[in-house]
Amino acid sequence: MSGVGGRACSGWVLGVVLGVVLGVVLGVVLGVVLGVVMGAVGCCIVVGCYLLLPFVTVCCRLPSVVLTRPPHHLLHRTNTGELHDRSQAYATYTNMYAQNYYKTRDLTLPCFNPWKDIVAPPMINDQDMMQWHERSRVDKNLKLKRTHLATFRGTIIDKPGGWHHYSRSIRQHWLKKYEFDENIKITAVHPKEGFGNKAANYQQTYRTDFLTSTYCLCPPGWATWTPRLYEALLLGCIPAVIADDNVLPFARTLDYTQFAVHVPEKDANDLENLLPTNEERILELQQGVSKVYRAFIYNDPPIQGDAFHYLMKELEWRAKSLGVMQGFVKE
């Protein structure tokens, strides 16, 4: 009996050991397989986002997404308030970098939806720009004489093959009309001027243009969104926004007529007659720029009245308005 019982006991123990070993092996194998699969998926997502970054940048500029309460709506925080279908322009642009990209994707999908989205200013990390107002109050040499009525320095390309979509031909017309104008300074540069060894010189001349002009022209490029508006505010220049149907950051709470001017796209070639030249009006706008520029600067940590502060107010208001519409929040 002891022999039979011993063999039964040994078999039971052996079965347990084998079961444990097999369980561990299968667990490891399944863990490795799942790890590889999930890693591959994660890698694809990261690579996909990296490869699509130029296209997302020109079409949507989408730094983050916030989900509202069920039923979920994507609450985009984006710094382009484009209200028009610009798919033809985006198709031309993306095709320069990825052949036939536009044929397999719907570029007509709206980036900005005014009933649920908000527009955020871009994050500018140039400390000289961010601190120019404070420094110029102490060092008067930083304030240059504004000898030009308006200025623009940037890429201007005019050639066949869909390029008429670029800037809606606004920049191209400016170059033809104002190239040798001393009051309205238009400077065309090659796209590569801002990179490599030429970058420092380009940044210096670009900044000097902003500091020596009363108005800084902010036309569209491939997209309506442009950082020039915010750079102008940081350098004490009055932004002249040449873009129709484009929602600007914090327009619900900030009165842009106090620190910027808007020129309709159809009148973009009549700048000398449309930009205010009255000294009293110019002074009002410049004072408005000095009062509001902090609303377009992100600080770490955030402070009262900066971009993060206004962004949180916009998010709170938008989330509440969506909640009211969906019945989750009472008015």
Secondary structure, DSSP 8 states (H G I E B T S, - for coil): -HHHHHHHHHHHHHHHHHHHHHHHHHHHHHHHHHHHHHHHHHHHHHHHHHHHHHHHHHHT---EEEE-SSS--EEEEES--B-S--HHHHHHHHHTTSTTGGGGS-TTS-S--TTT-EE-------HHHHTHHHHHHH-GGGS----EEEEEEEE----TTTGGGGGGGHHHHHHHHHTT-SSEEEEEE-GGGGSGGGHHHHHHHHHHHHHTEEEEEE--SSSS--THHHHHHHTT-EEEE--SSB--TTTTTS-GGGT-EE--GGGTT-HHHHS---HHHHHHHHHHHHHHGGGG---SS--TTSHHHHHHHHHHHHHHHHHHHHTSS--
